[in-house]
Amino acid sequence: MQEISENWVNKNFDKKWILKQWQKPIQKAEKLGLPLYCGEFGIITGPPQKEMLNWYNDMIKLFEEAGIGYANWNCKSDQFGLDDGNGKRKEELIKIVSGEYNRLNS
C-alpha cells in the first residue's frame, strides 16, 4: 500500500499533469476523427474556495484548448452545483464554467 501511495505524495497535479492524463483519449479521438465530450466533472463541496476555483479554471482552459466539449456535474445542488441547492448562485464558478472568465482574462 505504501508503494502505491508514494506515487501520489508530493506531486503537482496541475494543468500539465491533467493534460498528460488526457493524451490517450485525445489521440484516439483524433485518429478516429471524432469529437471528445466530458459529460460530468466537478469538485465535491469542501475544499478551499480559491483552490476549487483555480482547479475549475484549469479544467475549462484545458477543455477549450483541447477542443473537448464539457458539462459540469450538475446545476442545483450543494455538491458540485452551480447553485447551492437553495437558489443561491455561485457566480464566480458560473463565470468560469461558462467560459466567461477565460474570455475576460485572456
C-alpha positions in Angstrom: 0.0 0.0 0.0 2.8 2.4 0.8 4.3 1.9 -2.6 1.1 2.9 -4.3 0.6 6.0 -2.1 4.2 7.1 -2.9 3.1 7.6 -6.5 0.7 10.4 -5.3 2.6 12.1 -2.5 4.3 15.4 -3.1 3.1 15.6 -6.7 2.0 18.7 -8.5 -1.4 18.0 -10.1 -1.5 21.0 -12.4 -2.7 21.6 -15.9 0.4 19.9 -17.3 -0.3 16.7 -15.3 -4.0 16.7 -16.2 -3.3 17.1 -20.0 -0.8 14.2 -19.8 -3.6 12.0 -18.4 -5.9 13.0 -21.3 -3.5 12.2 -24.1 -4.7 8.6 -24.8 -8.4 9.7 -25.4 -7.3 12.8 -27.3 -5.1 10.8 -29.6 -7.8 8.2 -30.1 -10.4 10.8 -31.0 -8.0 12.5 -33.4 -7.2 9.1 -35.1 -10.9 8.3 -35.5 -11.9 11.9 -36.4 -14.3 12.1 -33.5 -15.0 14.9 -31.0 -14.5 14.4 -27.3 -17.0 15.3 -24.7 -16.7 15.2 -20.9 -20.2 14.8 -19.7 -19.6 15.2 -15.9 -16.8 16.8 -13.9 -16.6 18.8 -10.8 -15.3 19.1 -7.2 -17.4 18.0 -4.2 -18.1 20.7 -1.7 -15.4 21.3 1.0 -12.1 22.3 -0.5 -10.8 25.9 0.0 -12.7 28.2 -2.4 -9.6 29.6 -4.1 -8.1 26.2 -4.9 -11.5 24.9 -6.1 -11.9 27.9 -8.5 -8.4 27.5 -9.7 -9.0 23.8 -10.5 -12.2 24.6 -12.4 -10.4 27.4 -14.3 -7.6 25.0 -15.3 -10.1 22.3 -16.4 -12.1 24.8 -18.5 -9.0 26.1 -20.1 -7.8 22.6 -20.9 -11.2 21.6 -22.3 -11.2 24.7 -24.6 -7.6 24.3 -25.6 -8.0 20.6 -26.4 -11.4 21.2 -28.2 -13.3 19.0 -25.7 -17.0 19.7 -25.0 -17.9 19.6 -21.4 -20.7 19.9 -18.8 -20.4 20.5 -15.1 -21.6 17.6 -12.9 -25.0 19.3 -12.1 -26.7 22.6 -11.8 -28.6 22.9 -8.5 -27.0 21.1 -5.6 -24.9 21.7 -2.6 -22.5 19.1 -4.2 -20.9 20.1 -7.5 -23.6 22.6 -8.3 -23.6 26.0 -9.9 -26.3 26.8 -7.4 -26.1 25.9 -3.7 -29.3 23.9 -3.9 -31.2 26.7 -2.1 -31.3 29.1 -5.0 -28.1 31.0 -4.3 -26.0 31.1 -7.5 -22.2 30.5 -7.3 -21.4 33.5 -9.5 -17.6 33.0 -9.7 -18.0 29.4 -10.5 -20.6 30.1 -13.2 -18.3 32.6 -14.9 -15.5 30.0 -15.0 -17.7 27.1 -16.2 -19.4 29.2 -18.8 -16.0 30.2 -20.2 -16.8 33.9 -19.5 -13.9 34.2 -17.0 -11.3 32.9 -19.5 -12.6 35.2 -22.3 -12.4 38.2 -20.0 -8.9 37.3 -18.6 -7.2 36.2 -21.8 
